[in-house]
Amino acid sequence: MDSEPGVTVVIPCRDEADALPGVLSAIPVDYRVIVVDNGSTDDTAAVARAAGATVVTESTPGYGSAVHAGVDAARTELVAVLDGDGSLDPRELPRLVAEFAPGVDMVVGRRRAVPGALPLHARIGNWAFAFRLRRRYGLKVHDIAAMRVTRRDRLQALGHLHARSGY
């Protein structure tokens, strides 16, 4: 599997037309962008195209399906995944990319609470699931939907992601 140098940002989306312009404008200019439209009923795809992003349509519902479609469409060695809802700051991507060295397959960021970025039920669910992972498995997890950058070939070697949750 040949890869091109660089970084592709995969943004799985469903009805993110309102938040997408802010997200796309904050992505470093030398990164490629793939927006995966996963059943949107708004103008998500049109907004993404207007901003210069490549749009991939994924008909199988679910975050994992959308991420997988975006990773398959990417051609760069590194692939970043972040949400299109504005809850993650794409300007942090270069800090994550800078952490790559031989033997590093994935770098994960941690979302900081931004007022209004996540609904209450999502904040509670994120906290509870991360707490359980820390307690049960000893993992140093604080955010289950964090921004991440990975080597494309290593992620693809895992096979199909879970259709709903991905990783």
DSSP file (Angstrom, degrees, kcal/mol; ACC not computed):
  #  RESIDUE AA STRUCTURE BP1 BP2  ACC     N-H-->O    O-->H-N    N-H-->O    O-->H-N    TCO  KAPPA ALPHA  PHI   PSI    X-CA   Y-CA   Z-CA
    1    1 A M              0   0    0      0, 0.0     2,-0.3     0, 0.0   152,-0.1   0.000 360.0 360.0 360.0 108.6    0.0    0.0    0.0
    2    2 A D        -     0   0    0    151,-0.0     2,-0.4     1,-0.0     0, 0.0  -0.583 360.0-164.2 -81.8 139.6    1.8    3.1   -1.2
    3    3 A S        -     0   0    0     -2,-0.3    73,-0.3   149,-0.0    74,-0.1  -0.936  13.5-134.3-123.2 147.8    1.3    6.3    0.7
    4    4 A E  E     -a   76   0A   0     71,-3.4    73,-2.3    -2,-0.4    74,-0.2  -0.646  36.2 -99.4 -89.6 154.1    2.1    9.9   -0.2
    5    5 A P  E    S+     0   0A   0      0, 0.0     2,-0.2     0, 0.0    -1,-0.1  -0.367  81.7  50.3 -67.8 156.3    3.8   12.2    2.3
    6    6 A G  E    S-     0   0A   0     70,-0.1    72,-1.6    -3,-0.1     2,-0.4  -0.642  82.6 -69.9 115.9-171.0    1.6   14.5    4.3
    7    7 A V  E     -a   78   0A   0     23,-0.4    25,-2.6    -2,-0.2     2,-0.5  -0.986  27.1-161.1-130.6 133.8   -1.5   14.5    6.4
    8    8 A T  E     -ab  79  32A   0     70,-2.0    72,-3.1    -2,-0.4     2,-0.6  -0.967  13.7-146.5-111.6 132.1   -5.2   14.0    5.4
    9    9 A V  E     -ab  80  33A   0     23,-3.2    25,-3.0    -2,-0.5     2,-0.5  -0.886  11.0-158.7 -98.8 118.6   -7.8   15.1    7.9
   10   10 A V  E     -ab  81  34A   0     70,-3.6    72,-1.9    -2,-0.6    25,-0.2  -0.867   7.7-172.7 -99.2 124.8  -10.9   12.9    7.8
   11   11 A I  E     - b   0  35A   0     23,-2.9    25,-2.2    -2,-0.5     2,-0.4  -0.886  10.2-155.4-121.6  98.9  -14.1   14.6    9.1
   12   12 A P  E     - b   0  36A   0      0, 0.0    72,-0.8     0, 0.0     2,-0.4  -0.597  26.0-176.1 -72.5 129.9  -17.0   12.2    9.5
   13   13 A C  E     + b   0  37A   0     23,-3.2    25,-3.1    -2,-0.4     2,-0.3  -0.962  31.0 175.1-135.5 145.9  -20.2   14.3    9.3
   14   14 A R  S    S-     0   0    0     -2,-0.4    23,-0.1    23,-0.2    25,-0.1  -0.858  86.3 -20.1-144.0 110.7  -23.9   14.1    9.6
   15   15 A D  S    S+     0   0    0     -2,-0.3     3,-0.2     1,-0.1    28,-0.0   0.949  88.0 136.7  56.6  55.3  -25.8   17.4    9.4
   16   16 A E     >  +     0   0    0      1,-0.1     4,-2.6     2,-0.1     3,-0.2   0.071  20.1 122.2-115.1  21.9  -22.8   19.6   10.3
   17   17 A A  T  4 S+     0   0    0      1,-0.2    -1,-0.1     2,-0.2    -2,-0.0   0.833  75.4  50.3 -56.6 -35.3  -23.3   22.3    7.7
   18   18 A D  T  4 S+     0   0    0      1,-0.2     4,-0.3    -3,-0.2    -1,-0.2   0.903 119.1  34.0 -72.0 -40.9  -23.5   25.0   10.4
   19   19 A A  T >> S+     0   0    0     -3,-0.2     4,-1.6     1,-0.2     3,-0.6   0.747 100.2  80.8 -85.5 -24.9  -20.3   24.1   12.3
   20   20 A L  H 3X S+     0   0    0     -4,-2.6     4,-3.1     1,-0.2     5,-0.3   0.826  82.4  59.7 -58.8 -40.4  -18.2   22.9    9.3
   21   21 A P  H 3> S+     0   0    0      0, 0.0     4,-2.1     0, 0.0    -1,-0.2   0.915 108.7  45.6 -57.2 -41.8  -17.1   26.3    8.0
   22   22 A G  H <> S+     0   0    0     -3,-0.6     4,-0.8    -4,-0.3    -2,-0.2   0.896 114.7  47.6 -66.0 -40.3  -15.3   27.1   11.3
   23   23 A V  H >< S+     0   0    0     -4,-1.6     3,-0.9    61,-0.2     4,-0.5   0.955 113.9  46.3 -64.8 -50.3  -13.8   23.6   11.5
   24   24 A L  H >< S+     0   0    0     -4,-3.1     3,-1.0     1,-0.3    -2,-0.2   0.860 108.4  55.4 -64.2 -36.2  -12.5   23.7    7.9
   25   25 A S  H 3< S+     0   0    0     -4,-2.1    -1,-0.3    -5,-0.3    -2,-0.2   0.710 105.5  54.1 -70.5 -18.3  -11.1   27.2    8.1
   26   26 A A  T << S+     0   0    0     -3,-0.9    -1,-0.2    -4,-0.8    -2,-0.2   0.507  82.4 105.4 -93.3  -5.6   -9.0   26.2   11.1
   27   27 A I  S <  S-     0   0    0     -3,-1.0    64,-0.1    -4,-0.5     6,-0.0  -0.588  86.8 -98.7 -76.2 133.3   -7.3   23.2    9.4
   28   28 A P    >   -     0   0    0      0, 0.0     3,-1.9     0, 0.0    -1,-0.1  -0.215  30.9-124.3 -52.4 139.5   -3.7   23.9    8.5
   29   29 A V  T 3  S+     0   0    0      1,-0.3    -2,-0.1    -4,-0.1    -3,-0.0   0.726 106.2  58.1 -64.5 -23.9   -3.5   24.8    4.8
   30   30 A D  T 3  S+     0   0    0      2,-0.1   -23,-0.4   -24,-0.0     2,-0.3   0.404  89.4  91.8 -89.0   4.9   -0.9   22.1    3.9
   31   31 A Y  S <  S-     0   0    0     -3,-1.9     2,-0.2   -25,-0.1   -23,-0.2  -0.764  75.2-128.1 -96.0 143.7   -3.2   19.3    5.1
   32   32 A R  E     -b    8   0A   0    -25,-2.6   -23,-3.2    -2,-0.3     2,-0.4  -0.586  23.9-146.4 -83.4 154.3   -5.6   17.5    2.8
   33   33 A V  E     -b    9   0A   0     19,-0.2    21,-2.5   -25,-0.2     2,-0.5  -0.986  17.3-176.9-130.8 129.8   -9.3   17.3    3.9
   34   34 A I  E     -bc  10  54A   0    -25,-3.0   -23,-2.9    -2,-0.4     2,-0.6  -0.985   9.0-163.7-122.0 118.6  -11.9   14.6    3.3
   35   35 A V  E     -bc  11  55A   0     19,-2.9    21,-2.5    -2,-0.5     2,-0.7  -0.902   9.2-152.4 -99.3 125.3  -15.3   15.2    4.6
   36   36 A V  E     -bc  12  56A   0    -25,-2.2   -23,-3.2    -2,-0.6     2,-0.7  -0.878   5.3-150.8-102.1 111.9  -17.4   12.0    4.8
   37   37 A D  E     -bc  13  57A   0     19,-2.6    21,-2.4    -2,-0.7     2,-0.5  -0.731  12.3-172.4 -84.1 115.3  -21.1   12.8    4.5
   38   38 A N        -     0   0    0    -25,-3.1    24,-0.3    -2,-0.7    21,-0.1  -0.502  69.4 -46.7-112.1  60.8  -22.9   10.1    6.4
   39   39 A G  S    S+     0   0    0     -2,-0.5   -25,-0.1     1,-0.2    -1,-0.1   0.761  78.6 177.8  89.4  26.6  -26.5   10.7    5.6
   40   40 A S        -     0   0    0    -27,-0.2    -1,-0.2     1,-0.1    -3,-0.0  -0.295  23.1-165.9 -63.8 146.1  -26.8   14.4    6.1
   41   41 A T  S    S+     0   0    0      3,-0.0    -1,-0.1     2,-0.0     2,-0.1   0.306  72.6  62.5-110.7   3.9  -30.1   16.1    5.3
   42   42 A D  S    S-     0   0    0      0, 0.0     3,-0.4     0, 0.0     4,-0.2  -0.253 109.1 -76.8-109.1-159.1  -28.6   19.6    5.3
   43   43 A D  S  > S+     0   0    0      1,-0.2     4,-2.8    -2,-0.1     5,-0.3  -0.010  79.9 128.3 -94.4  29.3  -26.0   21.2    3.1
   44   44 A T  H  > S+     0   0    0      1,-0.2     4,-2.4     2,-0.2    -1,-0.2   0.918  75.0  45.1 -51.4 -51.4  -23.0   19.5    4.7
   45   45 A A  H  > S+     0   0    0     -3,-0.4     4,-2.6     1,-0.2    -1,-0.2   0.913 114.3  48.3 -63.2 -43.8  -21.5   18.2    1.4
   46   46 A A  H  > S+     0   0    0      1,-0.2     4,-2.4     2,-0.2    -1,-0.2   0.897 111.7  49.8 -64.6 -40.7  -22.0   21.5   -0.4
   47   47 A V  H  X S+     0   0    0     -4,-2.8     4,-1.2     2,-0.2    -1,-0.2   0.920 111.9  48.9 -63.4 -43.8  -20.4   23.5    2.4
   48   48 A A  H  <>S+     0   0    0     -4,-2.4     5,-2.4    -5,-0.3     3,-0.4   0.929 112.3  47.3 -62.6 -46.3  -17.4   21.1    2.4
   49   49 A R  H ><5S+     0   0    0     -4,-2.6     3,-1.7     1,-0.2    -1,-0.2   0.907 108.2  55.4 -62.4 -41.7  -17.0   21.3   -1.4
   50   50 A A  H 3<5S+     0   0    0     -4,-2.4    -1,-0.2     1,-0.3    -2,-0.2   0.795 106.7  51.6 -62.0 -27.8  -17.2   25.1   -1.3
   51   51 A A  T 3<5S-     0   0    0     -4,-1.2    -1,-0.3    -3,-0.4    -2,-0.2   0.444 125.1-103.1 -88.5  -0.7  -14.4   25.2    1.3
   52   52 A G  T < 5S+     0   0    0     -3,-1.7   -19,-0.2     1,-0.3    -3,-0.2   0.531  73.6 140.7  94.3   6.7  -12.2   23.0   -1.0
   53   53 A A      < -     0   0    0     -5,-2.4     2,-0.4    -6,-0.2    -1,-0.3  -0.500  55.8-116.6 -80.7 151.1  -12.6   19.7    0.8
   54   54 A T  E     -c   34   0A   0    -21,-2.5   -19,-2.9    -2,-0.2     2,-0.5  -0.720  32.1-145.6 -78.8 135.8  -13.0   16.4   -1.0
   55   55 A V  E     -c   35   0A   0     -2,-0.4     2,-0.4   -21,-0.2   -19,-0.2  -0.927  16.6-174.6-112.1 129.0  -16.4   14.9   -0.2
   56   56 A V  E     -c   36   0A   0    -21,-2.5   -19,-2.6    -2,-0.5     2,-0.5  -0.962  16.7-142.4-115.8 135.5  -16.9   11.1    0.2
   57   57 A T  E     -c   37   0A   0     -2,-0.4     2,-0.5   -21,-0.2   -19,-0.2  -0.872  13.9-171.0-101.1 129.6  -20.4    9.8    0.7
   58   58 A E        -     0   0    0    -21,-2.4     8,-0.1    -2,-0.5     7,-0.0  -0.972   6.9-173.0-120.9 116.7  -20.9    6.8    3.0
   59   59 A S        +     0   0    0     -2,-0.5    -1,-0.1   -21,-0.1     7,-0.1   0.716  62.4  89.8 -84.6 -21.4  -24.3    5.3    3.0
   60   60 A T  S    S-     0   0    0      5,-0.1     6,-0.1     1,-0.1     5,-0.1  -0.669  84.6-123.7 -76.5 118.8  -23.8    2.8    5.9
   61   61 A P        +     0   0    0      0, 0.0     4,-0.1     0, 0.0     2,-0.1  -0.279  63.0  73.6 -65.8 146.4  -24.8    4.8    9.0
   62   62 A G  S  > S-     0   0    0    -24,-0.3     4,-2.1     1,-0.1   102,-0.2  -0.154  78.3-102.2 126.6 144.9  -22.4    5.2   11.9
   63   63 A Y  H  > S+     0   0    0    101,-1.1     4,-2.8     1,-0.2   101,-0.2   0.900 119.0  52.2 -57.4 -45.7  -19.3    7.0   12.9
   64   64 A G  H  > S+     0   0    0     99,-0.7     4,-2.6   100,-0.3    97,-0.3   0.890 108.5  50.4 -61.7 -41.1  -17.1    4.0   12.3
   65   65 A S  H  > S+     0   0    0     98,-1.9     4,-2.2     2,-0.2    -1,-0.2   0.907 112.3  47.5 -62.8 -41.8  -18.4    3.5    8.8
   66   66 A A  H  X S+     0   0    0     -4,-2.1     4,-2.1    97,-0.3    -2,-0.2   0.920 112.6  48.0 -67.2 -43.9  -17.7    7.2    8.0
   67   67 A V  H  X S+     0   0    0     -4,-2.8     4,-2.7     1,-0.2     5,-0.2   0.939 111.5  51.1 -60.7 -46.5  -14.2    7.1    9.4
   68   68 A H  H  X S+     0   0    0     -4,-2.6     4,-2.5     1,-0.2    -2,-0.2   0.908 109.3  50.1 -59.1 -43.7  -13.4    3.9    7.5
   69   69 A A  H  X S+     0   0    0     -4,-2.2     4,-1.6     1,-0.2    -1,-0.2   0.900 112.4  47.9 -62.3 -40.8  -14.6    5.4    4.2
   70   70 A G  H  X S+     0   0    0     -4,-2.1     4,-1.3     2,-0.2    -2,-0.2   0.901 111.3  49.1 -67.4 -41.5  -12.5    8.5    4.8
   71   71 A V  H  < S+     0   0    0     -4,-2.7     3,-0.3     1,-0.2    -2,-0.2   0.907 110.4  51.7 -64.7 -41.6   -9.4    6.5    5.7
   72   72 A D  H  < S+     0   0    0     -4,-2.5    -1,-0.2    -5,-0.2    -2,-0.2   0.854 110.6  48.9 -62.2 -34.1   -9.9    4.4    2.6
   73   73 A A  H  < S+     0   0    0     -4,-1.6    -1,-0.2    -5,-0.2    -2,-0.2   0.716  94.2  94.0 -79.2 -21.1  -10.1    7.5    0.5
   74   74 A A     <  -     0   0    0     -4,-1.3     5,-0.1    -3,-0.3    -3,-0.0  -0.334  49.9-173.5 -70.8 154.0   -7.0    9.0    2.0
   75   75 A R        +     0   0    0      3,-0.1   -71,-3.4   -70,-0.1     2,-0.2   0.344  51.3  99.8-127.0   0.6   -3.6    8.5    0.3
   76   76 A T  E    S-a    4   0A   0    -73,-0.3    76,-0.2     2,-0.2   -69,-0.1  -0.498  77.5-119.9 -91.2 160.8   -1.2   10.1    2.8
   77   77 A E  E    S+     0   0A   0    -73,-2.3    75,-3.1   -71,-0.2     2,-0.4   0.901  99.6  48.6 -63.1 -42.4    0.9    8.3    5.3
   78   78 A L  E     -aD   7 151A   0    -72,-1.6   -70,-2.0   -74,-0.2     2,-0.4  -0.831  67.0-169.6-106.0 140.1   -0.8   10.0    8.2
   79   79 A V  E     -aD   8 150A   0     71,-2.8    71,-2.7    -2,-0.4     2,-0.4  -0.995   4.9-160.1-128.6 127.3   -4.5   10.4    8.7
   80   80 A A  E     -aD   9 149A   0    -72,-3.1   -70,-3.6    -2,-0.4     2,-0.5  -0.838   5.5-159.1-102.8 144.2   -6.1   12.7   11.3
   81   81 A V  E     +aD  10 148A   0     67,-2.7    67,-1.7    -2,-0.4     2,-0.3  -0.990  21.5 154.8-125.1 127.0   -9.7   12.1   12.5
   82   82 A L        -     0   0    0    -72,-1.9     2,-0.1    -2,-0.5    64,-0.1  -0.990  41.8 -99.9-147.9 157.1  -11.8   14.8   14.1
   83   83 A D        -     0   0    0     -2,-0.3     3,-0.5    62,-0.3     5,-0.3  -0.364  17.7-139.7 -76.0 153.3  -15.4   15.6   14.5
   84   84 A G  S    S+     0   0    0    -72,-0.8   -61,-0.2     1,-0.2   -60,-0.1   0.306  84.6  87.5 -92.9   7.7  -17.1   18.2   12.3
   85   85 A D  S    S-     0   0    0    -66,-0.1    -1,-0.2   -62,-0.1   -65,-0.0   0.468 102.2-111.0 -89.6  -0.9  -19.2   19.7   15.1
   86   86 A G  S    S+     0   0    0     -3,-0.5    -2,-0.1     2,-0.1    31,-0.1   0.529  85.8 118.3  86.7   5.2  -16.6   22.2   16.3
   87   87 A S  S    S+     0   0    0     30,-0.1     2,-0.4    29,-0.0    25,-0.2   0.583  70.3  55.9 -81.8  -8.9  -15.9   20.4   19.6
   88   88 A L  S    S-     0   0    0     -5,-0.3    -2,-0.1    23,-0.1     3,-0.1  -0.951  82.5-129.1-123.7 144.5  -12.2   19.9   18.6
   89   89 A D    >   -     0   0    0     -2,-0.4     3,-2.2     1,-0.1     4,-0.2  -0.816  10.4-162.1 -97.7 107.1   -9.7   22.5   17.5
   90   90 A P  G >  S+     0   0    0      0, 0.0     3,-1.7     0, 0.0    -1,-0.1   0.705  85.1  75.8 -60.7 -19.3   -8.0   21.6   14.2
   91   91 A R  G 3  S+     0   0    0      1,-0.3     4,-0.2     2,-0.1   -64,-0.1   0.656  87.2  62.9 -66.6 -12.7   -5.2   24.1   15.0
   92   92 A E  G X> S+     0   0    0     -3,-2.2     4,-1.3     1,-0.2     3,-0.9   0.591  77.4  91.5 -83.7 -12.2   -3.9   21.5   17.5
   93   93 A L  H <> S+     0   0    0     -3,-1.7     4,-2.7     1,-0.2     3,-0.4   0.881  78.5  56.7 -54.2 -45.6   -3.2   19.0   14.7
   94   94 A P  H 3> S+     0   0    0      0, 0.0     4,-2.1     0, 0.0    -1,-0.2   0.845 103.7  55.6 -58.5 -31.1    0.4   20.1   14.1
   95   95 A R  H <4 S+     0   0    0     -3,-0.9     4,-0.4    -4,-0.2    -2,-0.2   0.894 111.0  44.2 -65.5 -38.9    1.2   19.4   17.7
   96   96 A L  H >< S+     0   0    0     -4,-1.3     3,-1.4    -3,-0.4     4,-0.2   0.927 112.4  51.0 -70.3 -44.4   -0.1   15.8   17.4
   97   97 A V  H >< S+     0   0    0     -4,-2.7     3,-1.8     1,-0.3    -2,-0.2   0.866 102.1  62.3 -60.6 -36.5    1.7   15.3   14.1
   98   98 A A  T 3< S+     0   0    0     -4,-2.1    -1,-0.3     1,-0.3    -2,-0.2   0.691  92.2  67.0 -63.8 -18.3    4.9   16.5   15.6
   99   99 A E  T <  S+     0   0    0     -3,-1.4    -1,-0.3    -4,-0.4     2,-0.2   0.560  75.0 112.5 -79.6  -8.3    4.8   13.6   18.1
  100  100 A F    <   +     0   0    0     -3,-1.8     5,-0.1    -4,-0.2    50,-0.0  -0.481  34.9 148.0 -73.1 134.3    5.3   11.0   15.3
  101  101 A A    >   -     0   0    0     -2,-0.2     3,-2.3     3,-0.0    -2,-0.0  -0.907  59.2 -56.5-149.1 169.5    8.6    9.1   15.4
  102  102 A P  T 3  S+     0   0    0      0, 0.0     3,-0.1     0, 0.0     0, 0.0  -0.301 127.0  22.6 -53.6 134.6    9.6    5.6   14.5
  103  103 A G  T 3  S+     0   0    0      1,-0.3     2,-0.6     2,-0.0    -3,-0.0   0.327  92.9 117.9  89.4  -7.4    7.5    3.1   16.4
  104  104 A V    <   +     0   0    0     -3,-2.3    -1,-0.3     1,-0.2     3,-0.1  -0.840  30.6 169.8 -95.4 123.2    4.6    5.5   17.0
  105  105 A D        +     0   0    0     -2,-0.6    46,-2.2     1,-0.3     2,-0.3   0.730  64.3  14.6-102.4 -29.4    1.4    4.4   15.3
  106  106 A M  E     -E  150   0A   0     44,-0.2     2,-0.4    48,-0.1    -1,-0.3  -0.996  52.8-163.1-151.2 141.2   -1.2    6.8   16.9
  107  107 A V  E     -E  149   0A   0     42,-2.9    42,-2.6    -2,-0.3     2,-0.4  -0.994  16.6-161.6-123.4 132.5   -1.2   10.0   18.8
  108  108 A V  E     -E  148   0A   0     -2,-0.4    40,-0.2    40,-0.2     2,-0.1  -0.947   2.1-154.2-121.2 132.3   -4.3   11.0   20.6
  109  109 A G        -     0   0    0     38,-3.4     2,-0.5    -2,-0.4    34,-0.1  -0.376  15.9-125.4 -90.7 176.4   -5.3   14.5   21.9
  110  110 A R        -     0   0    0     36,-0.1     2,-0.2    -2,-0.1    34,-0.0  -0.990  17.4-130.8-129.2 125.5   -7.6   15.3   24.7
  111  111 A R        -     0   0    0     -2,-0.5     2,-0.3   -23,-0.0   -23,-0.1  -0.522  18.1-147.2 -73.6 135.8  -10.6   17.6   24.3
  112  112 A R        -     0   0    0     -2,-0.2     2,-0.2   -25,-0.2    -1,-0.0  -0.797  35.6 -88.5-100.3 148.1  -10.9   20.3   26.9
  113  113 A A        -     0   0    0     -2,-0.3    -1,-0.1     1,-0.0   -26,-0.0  -0.361  44.5-174.5 -60.9 121.0  -14.3   21.5   28.0
  114  114 A V    >>  -     0   0    0     -2,-0.2     3,-2.5   -27,-0.1     4,-0.5  -0.982  35.1-108.3-115.8 119.9  -15.6   24.2   25.7
  115  115 A P  T 34 S+     0   0    0      0, 0.0    -2,-0.0     0, 0.0     0, 0.0  -0.216  99.9   3.8 -52.9 126.5  -18.9   25.7   26.8
  116  116 A G  T 34 S+     0   0    0      2,-0.3   -29,-0.0     1,-0.1    -3,-0.0   0.337  97.9 109.1  84.1  -7.0  -21.7   24.7   24.5
  117  117 A A  T <4 S+     0   0    0     -3,-2.5   -30,-0.1     1,-0.2   -29,-0.1   0.852  84.2  28.7 -72.1 -33.2  -19.5   22.4   22.3
  118  118 A L  S  < S-     0   0    0     -4,-0.5    -2,-0.3   -31,-0.1    -1,-0.2  -0.979  85.7-116.7-128.1 139.5  -21.1   19.2   23.7
  119  119 A P    >>  -     0   0    0      0, 0.0     4,-2.1     0, 0.0     3,-0.6  -0.327  36.4-105.8 -67.6 158.9  -24.6   18.6   25.0
  120  120 A L  H 3> S+     0   0    0      1,-0.3     4,-2.6     2,-0.2     5,-0.2   0.884 119.1  54.1 -54.2 -45.4  -24.9   17.5   28.6
  121  121 A H  H 3> S+     0   0    0      1,-0.2     4,-2.3     2,-0.2    -1,-0.3   0.858 109.2  49.4 -62.3 -33.9  -25.7   13.9   27.8
  122  122 A A  H <> S+     0   0    0     -3,-0.6     4,-2.5     2,-0.2    -1,-0.2   0.889 110.9  49.2 -71.2 -39.3  -22.6   13.6   25.7
  123  123 A R  H  X S+     0   0    0     -4,-2.1     4,-2.4     2,-0.2    -2,-0.2   0.920 113.8  46.1 -64.5 -43.2  -20.4   15.1   28.4
  124  124 A I  H  X S+     0   0    0     -4,-2.6     4,-2.8     2,-0.2     5,-0.2   0.930 114.2  47.7 -65.6 -45.3  -21.8   12.7   31.0
  125  125 A G  H  X S+     0   0    0     -4,-2.3     4,-2.6    -5,-0.2     5,-0.3   0.911 112.2  49.6 -62.1 -42.9  -21.5    9.7   28.7
  126  126 A N  H  X S+     0   0    0     -4,-2.5     4,-2.4     2,-0.2     5,-0.2   0.935 113.4  46.1 -61.0 -47.5  -17.9   10.6   27.8
  127  127 A W  H  X S+     0   0    0     -4,-2.4     4,-2.6    -5,-0.2    -2,-0.2   0.936 114.3  47.5 -60.9 -47.7  -16.9   11.1   31.4
  128  128 A A  H  X S+     0   0    0     -4,-2.8     4,-2.1     1,-0.2    -2,-0.2   0.906 114.1  45.6 -64.5 -43.0  -18.6    7.8   32.5
  129  129 A F  H  X S+     0   0    0     -4,-2.6     4,-2.2    -5,-0.2    -1,-0.2   0.920 114.4  47.8 -68.5 -42.5  -17.1    5.7   29.7
  130  130 A A  H  X S+     0   0    0     -4,-2.4     4,-2.4    -5,-0.3    11,-0.3   0.906 110.7  52.7 -63.8 -40.9  -13.6    7.1   30.2
  131  131 A F  H  X S+     0   0    0     -4,-2.6     4,-2.8    -5,-0.2     5,-0.2   0.920 108.9  49.8 -58.8 -44.4  -13.9    6.6   34.0
  132  132 A R  H  X S+     0   0    0     -4,-2.1     4,-3.0     1,-0.2     5,-0.4   0.905 110.4  49.5 -64.2 -41.2  -14.8    3.0   33.4
  133  133 A L  H  X S+     0   0    0     -4,-2.2     4,-1.8     2,-0.2     6,-1.4   0.898 113.1  47.4 -64.6 -39.7  -11.9    2.4   31.1
  134  134 A R  H  X S+     0   0    0     -4,-2.4     4,-1.2     4,-0.2    -2,-0.2   0.941 118.5  40.3 -64.6 -47.3   -9.5    4.0   33.6
  135  135 A R  H  < S+     0   0    0     -4,-2.8    -2,-0.2    -5,-0.2    -3,-0.2   0.925 123.0  36.8 -70.6 -45.8  -10.9    2.0   36.5
  136  136 A R  H  < S+     0   0    0     -4,-3.0    -3,-0.2    -5,-0.2    -2,-0.2   0.878 134.3  18.9 -78.1 -38.8  -11.3   -1.4   34.8
  137  137 A Y  H  < S-     0   0    0     -4,-1.8    -3,-0.2    -5,-0.4    -2,-0.2   0.455  95.3-120.4-115.4  -3.0   -8.3   -1.5   32.5
  138  138 A G     <  +     0   0    0     -4,-1.2     2,-0.2    -5,-0.4    -4,-0.2   0.707  56.9 156.7  71.5  18.2   -6.0    1.1   33.9
  139  139 A L        -     0   0    0     -6,-1.4     2,-1.8     1,-0.1    -1,-0.2  -0.557  49.5-128.9 -79.1 141.4   -6.0    3.1   30.7
  140  140 A K        +     0   0    0     -2,-0.2     2,-0.4    -3,-0.1    -1,-0.1  -0.511  55.7 149.2 -87.6  69.0   -5.1    6.8   30.9
  141  141 A V        +     0   0    0     -2,-1.8    -7,-0.2   -11,-0.3     3,-0.1  -0.884  19.2 156.0-109.8 132.0   -8.3    7.8   29.0
  142  142 A H  S    S+     0   0    0     -2,-0.4     2,-0.3     1,-0.3   -12,-0.1   0.479  72.2  35.6-126.2 -12.8  -10.1   11.1   29.6
  143  143 A D    >   -     0   0    0    -34,-0.1     3,-0.8   -13,-0.1    -1,-0.3  -0.929  53.9-168.4-148.2 116.3  -11.9   11.6   26.3
  144  144 A I  T 3  S+     0   0    0     -2,-0.3    -1,-0.1     1,-0.2   -34,-0.0   0.598  91.6  45.9 -84.2  -9.1  -13.4    8.8   24.2
  145  145 A A  T 3  S+     0   0    0    -34,-0.0   -62,-0.3     2,-0.0    -1,-0.2  -0.163  84.3 148.9-122.0  39.5  -13.9   11.0   21.1
  146  146 A A    <   -     0   0    0     -3,-0.8     2,-0.2     1,-0.1   -36,-0.1  -0.211  55.9 -94.6 -73.0 161.9  -10.6   12.8   21.0
  147  147 A M        -     0   0    0    -65,-0.1   -38,-3.4   -67,-0.0     2,-0.3  -0.541  51.8-175.6 -69.2 140.0   -8.8   14.1   18.0
  148  148 A R  E     -DE  81 108A   0    -67,-1.7   -67,-2.7   -40,-0.2     2,-0.4  -0.988  23.7-157.4-143.3 152.7   -6.3   11.5   16.8
  149  149 A V  E     +DE  80 107A   0    -42,-2.6   -42,-2.9    -2,-0.3     2,-0.3  -0.998  24.8 169.9-127.8 132.7   -3.6   11.1   14.2
  150  150 A T  E     -DE  79 106A   0    -71,-2.7   -71,-2.8    -2,-0.4     2,-0.5  -0.925  43.0 -94.8-139.8 161.8   -2.6    7.7   13.0
  151  151 A R  E  >  -D   78   0A   0    -46,-2.2     4,-2.0    -2,-0.3     3,-0.4  -0.704  36.3-140.2 -76.3 124.6   -0.5    5.9   10.4
  152  152 A R  H  > S+     0   0    0    -75,-3.1     4,-2.5    -2,-0.5     5,-0.2   0.890  98.3  51.3 -56.2 -45.6   -3.0    5.0    7.7
  153  153 A D  H  > S+     0   0    0    -76,-0.4     4,-1.5     1,-0.2    -1,-0.2   0.855 109.0  51.2 -65.0 -34.0   -1.6    1.6    6.9
  154  154 A R  H  > S+     0   0    0     -3,-0.4     4,-0.5     2,-0.2    -1,-0.2   0.888 111.4  47.1 -70.7 -38.5   -1.7    0.6   10.6
  155  155 A L  H >< S+     0   0    0     -4,-2.0     3,-1.1     1,-0.2     4,-0.3   0.917 112.0  50.0 -67.8 -42.4   -5.3    1.6   11.0
  156  156 A Q  H >< S+     0   0    0     -4,-2.5     3,-1.6     1,-0.2    -1,-0.2   0.817 100.3  65.3 -65.8 -29.3   -6.3   -0.2    7.8
  157  157 A A  H 3< S+     0   0    0     -4,-1.5    -1,-0.2     1,-0.3    -2,-0.2   0.725  90.6  66.2 -65.2 -20.3   -4.4   -3.3    9.0
  158  158 A L  T << S-     0   0    0     -3,-1.1    -1,-0.3    -4,-0.5    -2,-0.2   0.670 103.0-138.3 -73.1 -15.7   -7.0   -3.6   11.8
  159  159 A G    <   -     0   0    0     -3,-1.6    -1,-0.2    -4,-0.3     2,-0.0  -0.438  54.8  -2.5  86.8-166.6   -9.7   -4.3    9.2
  160  160 A H  S    S-     0   0    0     -2,-0.1     2,-0.1    -3,-0.1   -95,-0.1  -0.319  72.9-130.2 -62.6 136.4  -13.2   -2.8    9.2
  161  161 A L        -     0   0    0    -97,-0.3     2,-0.2     1,-0.1     6,-0.2  -0.427  39.4 -81.0 -78.5 159.4  -14.0   -0.6   12.1
  162  162 A H  B  >  -F  166   0B   0      4,-2.0     4,-1.9     1,-0.1   -98,-0.2  -0.468  43.9-129.1 -60.1 129.0  -17.2   -1.1   14.2
  163  163 A A  T  4 S+     0   0    0    -99,-0.2   -98,-1.9    -2,-0.2   -99,-0.7   0.834  99.2  32.8 -55.4 -38.6  -19.9    0.6   12.1
  164  164 A R  T  4 S+     0   0    0   -102,-0.2  -101,-1.1  -101,-0.2  -100,-0.3   0.943 133.9  18.2 -86.6 -50.9  -21.2    2.7   15.0
  165  165 A S  T  4 S-     0   0    0   -102,-0.2     2,-1.3     1,-0.2    -2,-0.2   0.662  81.9-154.1-103.9 -16.5  -18.3    3.5   17.2
  166  166 A G  B  <   F  162   0B   0     -4,-1.9    -4,-2.0     1,-0.2    -1,-0.2  -0.654 360.0 360.0  88.6 -92.7  -15.2    2.9   15.1
  167  167 A Y              0   0    0     -2,-1.3    -1,-0.2    -6,-0.2    -6,-0.0   0.460 360.0 360.0 -80.4 360.0  -12.2    2.1   17.2
